[in-house]
C-alpha cells in the first residue's frame, strides 16, 4: 500500500513541475513506489528487472535533458508574421457558424432558449 501511494503521489507531483530535471526526479520517486509495490506483492525478480531497466533509462534521460533543453531553447525563435487577413477571419467565422447550424439541423435542434 505504501508503494502504491508513493507511486500515485509522486506521479501527481511530477505533473505540476516546470523544471525538466525536477520532473524526472519525481518520476524516479514514482518508479521507486512501483518497485516497492512489486516487492510487496512478492515479485522480487520483477522489481530487480525494473530497477535495472529504470536506472539505465533514467541515466540517459538525466544526462541528455540539459542538452535537449538548450537545443529547444535555441531553436525557438519567435517569427514576425503578419496577422491574418480580415477576409480569412470572416470566412472562418462564417464556416464555423454554418457548421454549427448544419449539425443542429441534422439533430433537429433549434437555437431558441426556453425558460421554465
Backbone as a chain_set.jsonl record, in Angstrom:
{"seq": "XXXXXXXXXXXXXXXXXXXXXXXXXXXXXXXXXXXXXXXXXXXXXXXXXXXXXXXXXXXXXXXXXXXXXXXXXXXXXXXXXXXXXXXXXXXXXXXXXXXXXXXXXXXXXXXXXXXX", "coords": {"N": [[0.828, -1.197, 0.0], [1.978, 1.215, 0.717], [3.844, 1.569, -1.321], [2.157, 1.814, -3.562], [0.764, 4.166, -2.89], [2.927, 5.959, -2.819], [3.782, 5.866, -5.503], [1.519, 6.899, -6.833], [1.215, 9.456, -5.624], [3.734, 10.706, -6.187], [3.632, 10.676, -8.96], [1.546, 12.456, -9.456], [2.615, 14.812, -8.366], [4.786, 15.109, -10.053], [3.567, 15.932, -12.418], [3.067, 18.586, -11.947], [5.411, 19.985, -12.017], [7.669, 22.41, -13.354], [10.28, 22.39, -14.113], [12.491, 20.407, -16.011], [14.346, 18.57, -14.983], [13.502, 18.311, -12.329], [11.024, 17.196, -12.746], [11.827, 14.755, -13.848], [13.067, 13.725, -11.576], [10.906, 13.382, -9.765], [9.547, 11.525, -11.243], [11.258, 9.371, -10.976], [10.924, 8.874, -8.24], [8.28, 8.008, -8.278], [8.587, 5.665, -9.776], [10.152, 4.213, -7.991], [8.236, 3.819, -6.047], [6.547, 2.084, -7.462], [8.297, -0.073, -7.61], [8.501, -0.754, -4.915], [5.885, -1.576, -4.536], [5.893, -3.837, -6.171], [7.697, -5.434, -4.755], [6.22, -5.731, -2.42], [4.175, -7.295, -3.378], [5.499, -9.594, -3.77], [6.959, -10.014, -6.063], [9.873, -10.18, -6.599], [11.911, -10.639, -8.488], [10.901, -9.284, -10.684], [10.96, -6.688, -9.668], [13.72, -6.285, -9.442], [14.464, -6.433, -12.137], [13.026, -4.226, -13.019], [14.299, -2.097, -11.622], [16.869, -2.181, -12.734], [16.386, -1.716, -15.486], [15.104, 0.763, -15.279], [17.133, 2.349, -14.145], [19.059, 2.418, -16.18], [17.629, 3.698, -18.244], [16.912, 6.125, -16.98], [19.358, 7.28, -16.353], [20.301, 7.949, -18.881], [18.254, 9.758, -19.578], [18.543, 11.844, -17.662], [21.164, 12.704, -18.24], [20.953, 13.601, -20.866], [19.007, 15.547, -20.759], [19.712, 18.224, -20.19], [21.085, 19.102, -22.515], [19.069, 18.801, -24.398], [17.145, 20.629, -23.522], [18.555, 23.054, -23.861], [18.972, 22.947, -26.631], [16.341, 23.068, -27.549], [15.575, 25.55, -26.534], [17.294, 27.263, -27.98], [16.423, 26.774, -30.545], [13.906, 27.808, -30.673], [12.552, 30.497, -32.032], [10.847, 33.392, -32.087], [8.699, 34.232, -34.695], [8.124, 36.952, -36.84], [5.265, 37.297, -38.062], [2.726, 38.463, -40.193], [-0.576, 39.476, -39.13], [-3.651, 37.608, -39.492], [-5.463, 37.874, -42.528], [-8.334, 39.973, -42.791], [-10.456, 38.949, -44.339], [-10.021, 36.199, -44.294], [-10.535, 35.687, -41.615], [-13.272, 36.306, -41.508], [-14.322, 34.386, -43.264], [-13.647, 32.069, -41.872], [-15.116, 32.385, -39.475], [-17.748, 32.455, -40.522], [-17.895, 29.909, -41.669], [-17.7, 28.324, -39.379], [-20.05, 29.026, -38.062], [-21.917, 28.149, -39.978], [-21.359, 25.404, -39.946], [-22.084, 24.775, -37.32], [-24.86, 25.364, -37.389], [-25.567, 23.518, -39.342], [-25.018, 21.003, -38.14], [-26.806, 21.247, -36.038], [-29.21, 21.246, -37.476], [-29.189, 18.663, -38.512], [-29.553, 17.124, -36.224], [-31.967, 18.068, -35.476], [-32.178, 20.381, -33.825], [-33.008, 23.449, -32.226], [-32.193, 26.962, -32.132], [-33.527, 28.385, -30.199], [-34.107, 29.482, -26.873], [-35.701, 28.178, -24.157], [-37.21, 29.116, -21.246], [-38.027, 27.882, -18.126]], "CA": [[0.0, 0.0, 0.0], [2.88, 2.372, 0.759], [4.406, 1.715, -2.659], [1.115, 2.322, -4.456], [0.542, 5.57, -2.543], [4.109, 6.717, -3.249], [3.748, 5.959, -6.961], [0.44, 7.803, -7.217], [1.509, 10.81, -5.157], [4.869, 11.252, -6.93], [3.184, 10.913, -10.335], [0.761, 13.691, -9.477], [3.522, 15.935, -8.136], [5.604, 15.24, -11.259], [2.816, 16.656, -13.432], [2.998, 20.009, -11.619], [6.743, 20.577, -12.043], [8.015, 23.105, -14.581], [11.658, 22.053, -14.443], [12.608, 19.069, -16.59], [15.081, 17.687, -14.076], [12.652, 18.019, -11.163], [10.017, 16.257, -13.225], [12.492, 13.452, -13.927], [13.316, 13.244, -10.213], [9.65, 12.861, -9.221], [9.266, 10.308, -11.988], [12.05, 8.323, -10.333], [10.265, 8.545, -6.973], [7.108, 7.198, -8.626], [9.057, 4.337, -10.165], [10.555, 3.527, -6.764], [6.986, 3.369, -5.439], [6.132, 0.876, -8.174], [9.191, -1.163, -7.213], [8.074, -1.162, -3.566], [4.651, -2.323, -4.726], [6.271, -5.151, -6.696], [8.269, -6.205, -3.635], [5.127, -6.066, -1.522], [3.404, -8.376, -3.989], [6.342, -10.779, -3.828], [7.577, -10.137, -7.387], [11.214, -9.635, -6.382], [12.654, -10.671, -9.749], [10.375, -8.189, -11.492], [11.45, -5.447, -9.078], [15.129, -6.148, -9.814], [14.468, -6.079, -13.554], [12.507, -2.867, -13.111], [15.3, -1.132, -11.173], [17.976, -2.152, -13.702], [15.907, -1.034, -16.695], [14.843, 2.159, -14.951], [18.392, 3.076, -13.931], [19.684, 2.667, -17.483], [16.843, 4.712, -18.94], [16.927, 7.411, -16.282], [20.69, 7.863, -16.506], [20.315, 8.599, -20.196], [17.334, 10.897, -19.561], [19.146, 12.941, -16.906], [22.342, 13.224, -18.921], [20.615, 14.285, -22.112], [17.972, 16.567, -20.582], [20.283, 19.563, -20.27], [21.353, 19.47, -23.903], [17.791, 18.904, -25.109], [16.526, 21.9, -23.137], [19.262, 24.153, -24.519], [18.684, 22.873, -28.069], [14.973, 23.548, -27.753], [15.557, 26.983, -26.267], [17.951, 27.981, -29.067], [15.678, 26.584, -31.793], [12.662, 28.572, -30.648], [12.724, 31.9, -32.388], [9.533, 33.899, -32.475], [8.709, 34.809, -36.035], [7.272, 38.12, -37.033], [4.395, 37.099, -39.196], [1.598, 39.391, -40.14], [-1.834, 38.92, -38.657], [-4.493, 37.016, -40.524], [-6.237, 38.807, -43.35], [-9.706, 40.025, -42.271], [-11.335, 38.083, -45.118], [-9.841, 34.832, -43.785], [-11.256, 35.613, -40.343], [-14.708, 36.295, -41.795], [-14.635, 33.078, -43.839], [-13.553, 31.08, -40.789], [-16.261, 32.57, -38.595], [-18.982, 32.057, -41.203], [-17.918, 28.451, -41.819], [-17.994, 27.759, -38.06], [-21.483, 29.222, -37.826], [-22.64, 27.246, -40.882], [-21.178, 24.041, -39.454], [-22.907, 24.65, -36.118], [-26.259, 25.309, -37.816], [-25.767, 22.268, -40.068], [-25.102, 19.908, -37.171], [-28.07, 21.437, -35.33], [-30.303, 20.82, -38.355], [-29.153, 17.2, -38.615], [-30.111, 16.567, -34.988], [-33.245, 18.762, -35.253], [-32.069, 21.279, -32.678], [-33.319, 24.84, -32.561], [-31.408, 27.89, -31.307], [-34.358, 29.092, -29.227], [-33.934, 29.12, -25.471], [-36.965, 28.213, -23.437], [-37.002, 29.2, -19.798], [-39.124, 27.434, -17.266]], "C": [[0.869, 1.256, 0.0], [3.465, 2.629, -0.625], [3.396, 2.281, -3.635], [0.832, 3.795, -4.178], [1.706, 6.442, -3.019], [4.106, 6.917, -4.757], [2.692, 6.959, -7.41], [0.766, 9.243, -6.84], [2.643, 11.447, -5.962], [4.498, 11.512, -8.383], [2.388, 12.201, -10.433], [1.645, 14.917, -9.259], [4.377, 16.182, -9.371], [4.883, 16.071, -12.319], [2.767, 18.159, -13.167], [4.345, 20.717, -11.741], [7.007, 21.262, -13.39], [9.442, 22.806, -15.02], [11.729, 20.614, -14.949], [13.285, 18.12, -15.614], [14.279, 17.368, -12.814], [11.555, 17.036, -11.548], [10.594, 14.851, -13.345], [12.738, 12.864, -12.533], [12.032, 12.683, -9.589], [9.196, 11.619, -9.971], [10.032, 9.129, -11.382], [11.426, 7.914, -9.005], [9.034, 7.677, -7.236], [7.518, 5.785, -9.015], [9.529, 3.538, -8.949], [9.319, 3.039, -5.998], [6.459, 2.116, -6.12], [7.002, -0.319, -7.787], [8.858, -1.668, -5.813], [6.796, -1.986, -3.646], [4.951, -3.73, -5.24], [6.869, -6.033, -5.593], [7.181, -6.624, -2.659], [4.256, -7.189, -2.054], [4.211, -9.658, -4.123], [7.017, -10.996, -5.174], [8.979, -9.529, -7.327], [12.035, -9.611, -7.669], [12.196, -9.542, -10.665], [10.867, -6.846, -10.969], [12.916, -5.217, -9.436], [15.252, -5.768, -11.286], [14.032, -4.64, -13.754], [13.58, -1.852, -12.714], [16.483, -1.051, -12.142], [17.55, -1.388, -14.961], [15.682, 0.455, -16.428], [16.138, 2.94, -14.769], [19.086, 3.368, -15.25], [18.944, 3.763, -18.249], [17.004, 6.08, -18.286], [18.282, 8.069, -16.343], [20.79, 8.585, -17.841], [19.424, 9.846, -20.2], [17.924, 12.088, -18.818], [20.325, 13.545, -17.648], [21.994, 13.987, -20.188], [19.611, 15.416, -21.929], [18.524, 17.984, -20.693], [20.533, 19.996, -21.698], [20.061, 19.6, -24.698], [17.104, 20.226, -24.779], [17.23, 23.06, -23.828], [19.052, 24.133, -26.027], [17.293, 23.419, -28.374], [14.891, 25.05, -27.553], [16.19, 27.766, -27.411], [17.187, 27.849, -30.378], [14.411, 27.415, -31.83], [12.966, 30.033, -30.9], [11.359, 32.414, -32.803], [9.617, 34.58, -33.836], [7.736, 35.976, -36.093], [6.417, 37.876, -38.271], [3.212, 38.037, -39.071], [0.341, 38.694, -39.641], [-2.642, 38.369, -39.813], [-5.266, 38.104, -41.253], [-7.681, 38.807, -42.853], [-10.677, 39.127, -43.042], [-11.23, 36.63, -44.652], [-10.588, 34.659, -42.469], [-12.762, 35.542, -40.56], [-15.126, 34.944, -42.359], [-14.608, 32.002, -42.761], [-14.746, 31.175, -39.855], [-17.547, 32.103, -39.255], [-19.044, 30.542, -41.412], [-18.193, 27.768, -40.481], [-19.476, 27.891, -37.73], [-22.297, 28.277, -38.699], [-22.524, 25.803, -40.415], [-22.03, 23.793, -38.21], [-24.386, 24.527, -36.482], [-26.544, 23.997, -38.543], [-25.892, 21.08, -39.144], [-26.391, 20.017, -36.369], [-29.258, 20.985, -36.162], [-30.346, 19.305, -38.486], [-29.817, 16.566, -37.393], [-31.414, 17.242, -34.581], [-33.243, 19.597, -33.977], [-32.418, 22.688, -33.127], [-32.54, 25.767, -31.648], [-32.228, 28.635, -30.262], [-34.101, 28.577, -27.826], [-35.282, 29.241, -24.788], [-36.66, 28.177, -21.942], [-38.249, 28.706, -19.088], [-39.843, 26.291, -17.751]], "O": [[0.53, 2.247, -0.646], [3.569, 3.779, -1.054], [3.735, 3.138, -4.451], [0.676, 4.586, -5.109], [1.496, 7.53, -3.555], [4.395, 8.011, -5.241], [2.956, 7.784, -8.285], [0.606, 10.15, -7.657], [2.532, 12.6, -6.377], [4.993, 12.466, -8.983], [2.541, 12.956, -11.394], [1.442, 15.948, -9.901], [4.664, 17.331, -9.707], [5.522, 16.834, -13.043], [2.455, 18.93, -14.074], [4.41, 21.935, -11.582], [6.612, 20.751, -14.438], [9.767, 22.958, -16.198], [11.105, 19.716, -14.384], [12.839, 16.986, -15.44], [14.374, 16.259, -12.289], [11.201, 16.152, -10.769], [9.937, 13.872, -12.99], [12.631, 11.654, -12.336], [12.064, 11.628, -8.955], [8.533, 10.754, -9.398], [9.504, 8.02, -11.291], [11.4, 6.728, -8.676], [8.776, 6.723, -6.502], [6.866, 4.816, -8.625], [9.328, 2.325, -8.885], [9.35, 1.978, -5.375], [5.983, 1.195, -5.457], [6.508, -1.438, -7.651], [8.924, -2.869, -5.551], [6.634, -2.968, -2.922], [4.337, -4.701, -4.798], [6.579, -7.226, -5.514], [7.208, -7.735, -2.129], [3.667, -7.947, -1.283], [3.683, -10.689, -4.538], [7.592, -12.06, -5.406], [9.237, -8.489, -7.933], [12.776, -8.658, -7.91], [13.012, -8.918, -11.342], [11.163, -5.951, -11.762], [13.316, -4.085, -9.705], [16.041, -4.894, -11.645], [14.607, -3.918, -14.568], [13.754, -0.846, -13.402], [17.039, 0.027, -12.349], [18.277, -0.517, -15.439], [16.029, 1.3, -17.253], [16.226, 4.088, -15.203], [19.644, 4.451, -15.427], [19.567, 4.65, -18.832], [17.21, 7.08, -18.974], [18.366, 9.296, -16.382], [21.305, 9.701, -17.916], [19.799, 10.874, -20.765], [17.822, 13.221, -19.288], [20.474, 14.766, -17.685], [22.692, 14.938, -20.541], [19.383, 16.179, -22.867], [17.856, 18.859, -21.244], [20.23, 21.131, -22.064], [19.977, 20.441, -25.594], [16.542, 20.87, -25.665], [16.565, 23.965, -24.333], [18.962, 25.193, -26.647], [17.103, 24.147, -29.348], [14.218, 25.746, -28.312], [15.684, 28.825, -27.782], [17.289, 28.723, -31.239], [13.892, 27.699, -32.909], [13.568, 30.711, -30.068], [10.776, 31.921, -33.769], [10.501, 35.401, -34.083], [6.674, 35.966, -35.471], [6.811, 38.213, -39.388], [2.764, 38.356, -37.97], [0.218, 37.472, -39.724], [-2.346, 38.639, -40.977], [-5.666, 39.111, -40.668], [-8.209, 37.746, -42.521], [-11.623, 38.6, -42.457], [-12.23, 35.913, -44.618], [-11.2, 33.618, -42.228], [-13.453, 34.796, -39.866], [-16.168, 34.409, -41.978], [-15.464, 31.118, -42.746], [-15.326, 30.155, -39.483], [-18.355, 31.425, -38.621], [-20.123, 29.953, -41.34], [-18.856, 26.732, -40.45], [-20.081, 26.969, -37.183], [-23.258, 27.668, -38.228], [-23.499, 25.054, -40.484], [-22.626, 22.727, -38.064], [-25.087, 23.674, -35.938], [-27.622, 23.422, -38.391], [-26.768, 20.235, -39.33], [-27.01, 19.001, -36.051], [-30.207, 20.408, -35.631], [-31.427, 18.722, -38.563], [-30.555, 15.589, -37.518], [-31.914, 17.022, -33.478], [-34.167, 19.534, -33.166], [-32.155, 23.071, -34.266], [-32.25, 25.408, -30.506], [-31.678, 29.44, -29.51], [-33.901, 27.38, -27.619], [-35.924, 30.291, -24.84], [-35.938, 27.305, -21.458], [-39.372, 29.079, -19.426], [-40.785, 25.834, -17.103]]}, "num_chains": 1, "name": "protein.A"}
